[in-house]
Amino acid sequence: MSDVPLSWGSVREMSPFEVMMWRAEAEDPRYRSPVLAVELLDTKPDRDRLVAAVDWATRMVPRFRERVREPLAGLGTPYWIHDVEFDLHYHLRRVRIPGAGPGFWSELGPIAEQFAMTPFDRERPPWEAMLVEGLPGGRAAFLLKLHHVLTDGMGAVQLLAQLHSRKREHDETKPQPPAPATEAPDPLAEMDRLVRREAGIVPSAARAARDVFGALTHPLTAARETARYLDSAVRVLSPPSGGGSELLRPRGLSWRFVAVDVVFADLRAAGKSVGGSFNDAYVAALLGGFRHYHERMGRPVGADTTLRTSVPVSVRRDGDSAGGNRWAPARLAAPMGVTDPAERIRAVGEQMRAARGEPALESTDVVAPLLARLPGPLLTLVAGGSTAGNDLQASNVPGLRSEAFLCGARIERVYPFAPLPGCAAMISVVTHGDVCCVGANLDAAAITDRDLFAECLAAGFDEVLALHPGAAAPMIVR
């Protein structure tokens, strides 16, 4: 077996979108971008074996031994360099909870929230991990926190699929690449790369000019196509129509987590029963939860009430490098006030199909290079304004469908908690085995009653699951 590291996250410079995320949070902590996975394990891993396994992972994926370096004078694109002071002891922690009762979320949840809200040390590789011992029945939890500039949800699944074991026993045949070289950065080489990269803009501009001159030979066709694209770009980049929720308007710095289990086959069958997809049923269930929450908080919801919602859509293509970020936002004026779950699923499906069909769905790739060059405060104002108008961001990431193990412990659940880029709630789902693990990251200033919201979210899934007779009830993780 080859001892060559995985080709994951090997692109040296950040993409313009990653530059925006990296620099925006430096100006405003509301836009910090950690992605947290909470893995529940059926037993406590051996400490020494876990340390060895995490060290092995950083050799298999050298990006985890690299940190971000800003270019000289802050001009140009941040890039990744080897961390000559890489210290595994800093990145891997261990804590223990008392574990007195049958439940555990009341103790694990706050640990996960505080872990996620703690800013990264920007002079080190932007990831941290924590083993939490003391869960009932000898179980444990493994928390893995990555900065969003490392990857999106699909990239994280690609990573875990390659690093997690398929068996409980230690595999002595796995590759053992050496630790990457730790040479200090060369200022002259940095300057040379910076100049070459920025000079690359010129050929791009030349290609654009060539396209313009080519269009002049077919002016009417070019004008129609341009107008169509611009109309589409406005729809993709603008907030959804309708005002935001008054109840959810406050925003703050504190996050609260809710986790819910839903049987994957039941939710998919519920959506299919009315002509919808799994994702349509998932988003419709979230909207039902928000309607219940508004009503329980004394805010009646009219039949035509919508919720400003953004749904990331993966735009990865075959041949794209693993890791990094390849997604675009689908913006919905989501039908929160529709009480019939079947009608709500169909309405969500119609909007999602329209969003995916937008010619300018990847138009963020067009504007991101320009935004990434704005001064930090102005970048935060422009980029943050495009996401803060959302009340809900809903993400759906396929997970690992087969059994996976971490140092001899079987991974029972994986709850995803994505960052809040100014929105009231970011709710993600990862399908692990037969279970949809739903992780809701709530802005504590916008959603002030976490327990009530958890009940309402479960009620929203109940509504949709009722379309599939015999479906198991959703379970709030407690």
Disulfide bonds with the S-S distance in Angstrom:
none
